[in-house]
């Protein structure tokens, strides 16, 4: 195995730094290839194959790996990812057409079971999975103030892991927008500051850092300068410390980006499918424009990408019933826990009156205490006790009602 590993490393050293299109591969891409291929060849050895040279990889080895992965419950995405790495490896060694798709090796498995699902079927957000985001941020603060600061920014602006650790807050603040430039693929984007909470978070973070200081960790445990790889690795470890792993909470750090996408949709007065919205809530052309706008906030250009964050609006929907909002509120009212139906404090009264009046335009008549409970739930998605209402708020109130109606 040692000889096999040495030869594999030599091939990786020669090829892994270059993408298929000839461009330079990132360290992350090279590392992913290395990890996947090491695991595949190690598995072949454990399966009893006596490979002396990685270039002797053949069709029977790929077949054995696919059988093992399927029998041991590997997810379709993992199987496809492993095959993709093996396909690239085979091109390096002159066997470019050898690796087929998963269905070729697993003909008795229904194709639906092997299909990688890129559309979110239920919400990936922390809030929808029962996590108190504000409490997680407080836990993060207690462990590491930089980590707490970065969590706040991820909730507020939907930043990717790599973007948040490289972010220099003083440079991105353009008063009405967050001008992200250290982004995936180097594609800059404007993230509009739509809520008072986003402004508070950005100002809070700027107060903690020097004008040219990035948010990620500056030094390693031994005092040496922290690399990007170090910060990315520490980010993952910090998430695990506060219980954010697929195993512990059914959530990942990327779930905050999904939560931001849902929040951005609600601000645009559009209820995403993961929060109970349908394709019939507005004319299709208007819906598509809003989807593109949310996609661009996330750093994408195609509206279809939003499906991975908050589900897909199916095309077979006619217009929703005129009383949809009224019915959603009515269904939620008897299911809101009694302790949430408390008196409205004076400092919230004007907001609650305004929100209640907005619901009245949809023929939904409720007490201010009900409106308060709905808006508190929506506010918690923004990591705050009370979010100042925006221009359009009915979508957010209806989504909150859907939450209470389905939480039982």
N, C-alpha and C positions, 0 to 999 in steps of 0.2 A: 504493500500500500504506500509506503514511503516513496518508493521509486515512481509509482504512478502519480502521486501527488506532485513530486518534483517536476516530472515531465508536463503535467497539466499546468503548473505554475509558469513554466517556460513558455507555453503556448499563450497563456493569458497575458504574460508580460509583453509578448510580441503584438497581440491583436486587440486586447480589451480596451485600450485607450482610444480606439477609433470606432466611431459609429458606422452603421451599415452604409450611410450616405457619404462617408468619408470625412465628416466633421469630427472634432475632438470630443471624446466622451467625457462626461463629468466624473468626478471621483465616485459619486453615488452610483452612477450607471455601471462603472467598472466593478465596484464592490458588489453590486447586486449580481452581476454575471459570475463573479468569483464564488460567491456564497452558493448560488444555485448549482453551478457545475461541480463544486467540491461535494455538495450534498448528494448529487446524482451519482457520481462515481463512487463515493463511499457506500451508497446504498447497493450499487451493483456488486461490490466486494462482499457485503453482508449477505447478499442473495446467492453467493457462491460462484460468481463469475471470476475467472482468473485472468483479468485483463493485465497484461504486462505493459501496454502502451495505450494511452488514451486515443491515439489515432486508429486503433483497432476497433473502435466503437462501431457496432453494427445494428441492423434492424432488430435482431433478437433482443439486444440490450434495451432498446427503446420500448419494445413490447413488454418486457419484464418490468420496466419502471412504471409504465402506464397501468399494468395490472396491479402492481403494489400500491400505487397512489390511489386508485379507485377502491380497492379492497380495504384500504385503511382510512377511508373517508376524507381524502383530500378534496378541497373545494375546487369546482371547475376553474376558477380564476387562478388557483395555484398550479393546477395541472397544465393549463394553457401557458402560464408564465414559464414553468420549467421546460416545456416543449419548445417555447420560443428561444430560450437560452441555448438549448441543445441544437436547435436549427441553425442559430448563428455560429455555434461552435463547429458544426459540420461544414459550414461554408469555409471556415478557416482551414479545415484539413482536407478540402477538396471533395467533400461528400454533400454538396449543397442541396440536393433533392431528396436526401434519404429520409428526413424527418417529416412525417405527415401530420394531419391534425388528430385530435384525440379520438374522434369518431372512427377513424381508420383502425386504431388499435383496440377500441372497445366497441365493436359492432353490435353487441347484444345489449348495450346500455342505451336507453331511449335518448335521442339527441337533446331533448329538453333538459335532461339531467346534466348534460355536458356543456350546455350553453352558459356563457358568462353573462350575468345580468348586470347591465349598466344603468338600469332605471331603478330608482329608489322605490320600493314597494311600501315601506313604512318609514317614518321619520328617523333619521340618524342623529338628530339633535340631542344634546344633553337634556334639555328641558323636557322633551317629549318622552325621554326614557327615565323620567323620575329623578333626575339629578338636580339638586339645588345649586345652580351655578354660582350664586353669590357665596354660598357656604364653601364651595370648592375653591373659590378665589381667596377666601379668608384662610383656608388651610394652606394654600400656596404661599400666602404672605408670611405665615408662621414658619414655613420651611426655608424660603428663599425669596427675598423681596423682589429680585429680578424676575423670578418665575411668576409671582403674583402680578407684576406689572405686565408681563407678556400675555398672560391669560386675559387680562382686561382688554388689551388691544386686539386680541384675536376675536373675542366676543363682539367688540365694537366695530371692527372693520373687516372681519372675515379673512384674515391673513393666513397664508400657508405657514407651516413650520419654518421653512427656510427664509421666508419673508420677514417673519416677526423677529427672528434672532439677528437679522442683518439691518433691521430698520433703525434709522437715525431720526427720531421724532421731530426734531427742530427743522430738518430739511424737508419733511413731507407735508408740513402744515401750510396750507394755502388758504387759510381763513374759512372758506366755505367748502373746501374739499381736502382730502388726504391724497397727495400726489405720490402714489407708490412707484418706485423706480427699481428697487432691488427685488426683482420679481422673477418668477419662473420663465425661462426663455428670454429674459431681458426685455419683456414687453411691458412698458409702463402703462399705468391705468390711473384714472381718477376715481376715487371713492368719495361720493358726496357725503357731507356731514349733515344728515337729515334730522338728528335728534339732539336734544340738549345733553343726553348722556354721552354720546360720542365726543362732543366738545369737552365735557368734564374729564373724560378719560384721557384724551390727548393732552389737555392742560396739566393734568395730574402727573402724567409720565414725563412731560417736558420739565416740570419742576424738580424731578428727581435726577435728571441727567444733564450733563454738560452739553453745550450746543453741537459739538461734533461727536458725541458719544452714542454708540449703537446700543441697542437694548440687550443683545445677547451677552453672555458671560465674557469678561475681559481676560481673566486669568484662570489657569487650571489649578488643581489642588496643590501642585508643587510650586506654584508661583510663576510658572512660565506663561507666555502669551497664549491665550485660548484660540484655537483654530475654529473654522466654521464647523468642521466635523465634530469637534469636541462639544460645541454648543448644541448641535443637533442631537448628539447622543445624550447629553445631559437633559435636554428637553424631554426626551422619551422616558428617562429615568425618573424625572420629577413628576411626570404624568402618572407613572406607575405608583409613586409614593402617595399620591392623593386618590388612588383607586380607579384611575381612568385607564383601563385595559379592556380588551374584548372579553376576556375571561371574568374579570372582576365586576364589570358594570355594563357589559354589552355596548360600550362606547369607546371611541378613540379620540385622539386630539382633533382629528379631521371633523368630528361631529360638531365642533364649534363653528366651523366654516359652513356646514350644512345649516346650522341654526341661524347664522348670519344671512344665508340665502333665503331662508323662510321669512326672517324678519324684514329683509329688503322687499320681498314680494308683498308682505302685508302693508308696508309703508306705501307701496305703489297701489294699494287698494285692491290687491289680488290675493285670493286665498289659494295657497299651493295644495296640490293633491294630498301630500302627506299630512296636511292639517284639515282635510275634509273638503277641499275645493274641487269644483268640476270645470270642464271645458265650456260649460254653458252659462257661466256667471257673467259673461260679457261677450260682445261680438268677437269672433275669432281674430280679426285683423287687429283689434285693440289688445287682445290677450297676447298675441305674438309680439307686438311692439314692447309690451311690458316685460315679456320673457327675455327679449334681446337686451333690454336695459339692465335687468338683473344679471344676465350673463356677463355683460361688460364690467359690471362692478366686481365680479369674481375673477376677471382677467381672461375671459373667453370671448369669442366673437360669434359663436353659433348658439341660437336659442335652444337647440336640442340638448346642449350640455347641461342645462338646468335640470333635466330629468334625473341625472345622477345625484342631484342634491335634494330635490323635493318632489320627485315623481313626474309622471307624464299626464298631460291633459288629452284624453282620448278624443278622437274626431267624430265619434258616433253620438256625441251629446247634442241634443237640441237645447234651446234656451231654458235656463232654470225657471222653476215656477216663480211667479211674482212674489209669493209669500215665503220664499226660502229663508231669508234672514229672520223674519218673525217666527217661523216654525223652529228654527235652530235655537233661538233664545228661549222660546217657550219650553222646548225639550230639556234645556239645561237647568232652568230655574229650580225645579224640585230636586235636582241632584247636586246642587252646590252645597257643600257642607255648612251646617248651621254656624260654625265658628267663623266662617268667612263672611257671613252676612252681618257685619257689625256697623255701628253708627259711623257716618262719614265725618271725619274731623274737619274743622273749619278751613284748614289750609288746602283741603282737597275739594271743598264744596263747589267752587266755580267750575273746576274741571269735570266733576261728576255731573253737574247740571248740564254742561255743554255736551258731554258724551251721551247722557240720557236723551237730550233733545235730538241728537243725531240718530239714535235708535228709533225715535218716534217717527222720523221721516220714512223709516222702513216698516211702520205700523207695529213696531215692537215696543210695548209699553211696560216698563219695569220701574221698581223703586231705585233710588240712587244707591242704596246699599248693594243691590244686585250689580249695577253698573260698576261700582267700586270693586267688587269681587272679580268681575271679568277683567277689568283693567289691571288689577294687581297681578293676575296671572300673566297677562301680556307683558307687563313691566318686568316680571321676573325673567323673562326671556332675554331682556336687555341687561340683566345683572344689576337691577335696581329695584327698590321698593315701590317707586312711583315714577313713571315716565311722563313727562309733559306731553299731552296729546298733540298730534300733528294736524295736518290739514284734513286728511281723510282717515277715519278711524273705525268705520263699520266693519271692514274686513278683519281687523285685529280683534274686535269684540266678538264677531261671529266665530272666528277660529278658537277663541277662548271658550265660547259656548260649546263648540264641538268637543273640546277637551273634556269639559265636565260631563257632557252627555255620554261620552265613550269611556270614561275613567272607571266606571263601576264594574 
